[in-house]
Amino acid sequence: MSTLGSRIKELRLERKMTGDELGRVLGISKSTISLYEHDKSTPDDAIKKKICSYFDVSFDWLMGITTSRTTIYPKRTGRGVPIPVLGRVVAGIPLEAVEEILDYEEITPELAATGDFFALKIRGHSMEPRMLDGDVVIVRRQDDVDSGDVAIVLVNGNEATVKRIKKQEDGITLIATNTCVYEPHFYSNKEIQSLPVQILGKVVELRGKL
C-alpha cells in the first residue's frame, strides 16, 4: 500500500535526486527526508506544499486522496520553486532550523538550480531608499561574496544585517545606503575572525512590498 513516505521517495527517485539534494531544495536535513520516506515523521503542510510545487504534483495525490497527478516530465516552464521568507537570522541557529517563517516567495527553477536560497524580510531603514522596511530580498547561501555585492552578514553574534560589502587587504567595510542611520563600519581581518563577522549569503533580488 502506497504511503505518504513512499510517494515522496518515488518523486525523489524519479528526479534522480539524493536525500541531501532534496533536503537542500526543501530547506531541511537529509535525515529528515529519510524519516519522511520511512513514515517515521510527517512533513507539515508548508513542506508538503513545497514538495507539490517542486515536483509539480497535486496535493491530493501526495496525500493519497487521488491516483491522478500532474506530469512531472517535462517540468512546466516558469513554475516557481518556493523558498521561506525569514523574519530574522541570528547566530547559533542553522537557517533550516529557523522557526520564524513569515511567508514563502517563489523563484524560477533556473535560479533554484544555481544554489540554495532563502528570503529575508528587511527590518530598519539603513538601506533606504533602495530597500525599504518590509521589503523582501532573495538570498543565495554562500560564505563569501565579491567586493560591491550586497550581502547578509552576522556581526558579533547579533541578528543578521543587510549591507554592501567593500573588501580591502586589511579587512572589510559594511556600507549602508542610508548613512544617516548607519555609517560605514570597517572590520579588520583580526576582528573578522574574533567577533566573528560572517557572510551568510548574497542578495540576488529585491522584491518591494509597498
C-alpha positions, 0 to 999 in steps of 0.5 A: 500500500502506497504511503505518504513516505513512499510517494515522496521517495518515488518523486525523489527517485524519479528526479534522480535526486539524493536525500541531501539534494532534496533536503537542500531544495526543501530547506531541511536535513537529509535525515529528515527526508529519510524519516519522511520516506520511512513514515517515521515523521510527517512533513507539515503542510508548508513542506508538503506544499513545497514538495507539490510545487517542486515536483509539480504534483497535486496535493491530493495525490501526495496525500493519497486522496487521488491516483491522478497527478500532474506530469512531472516530465517535462517540468512546466516552464516558469513554475516557481520553486518556493523558498521561506521568507525569514523574519530574522537570522541570528547566530547559533541557529542553522537557517533550516532550523529557523522557526520564524517563517513569515511567508514563502516567495517563489523563484524560477527553477533556473535560479533554484538550480544555481544554489540554495536560497532563502528570503529575508524580510528587511527590518530598519531603514539603513538601506533606504531608499533602495530597500525599504522596511518590509521589503523582501530580498532573495538570498543565495547561501554562500560564505563569501561574496565579491567586493560591491555585492550586497550581502547578509552578514552576522556581526558579533553574534547579533541578528543578521544585517543587510549591507554592501560589502567593500573588501580591502587587504586589511579587512572589510567595510559594511556600507549602508545606503542610508548613512544617516542611520548607519555609517560605514563600519570597517572590520579588520581581518583580526576582528573578522575572525574574533567577533566573528563577522560572517557572510551568510549569503548574497542578495540576488533580488529585491522584491518591494512590498509597498 
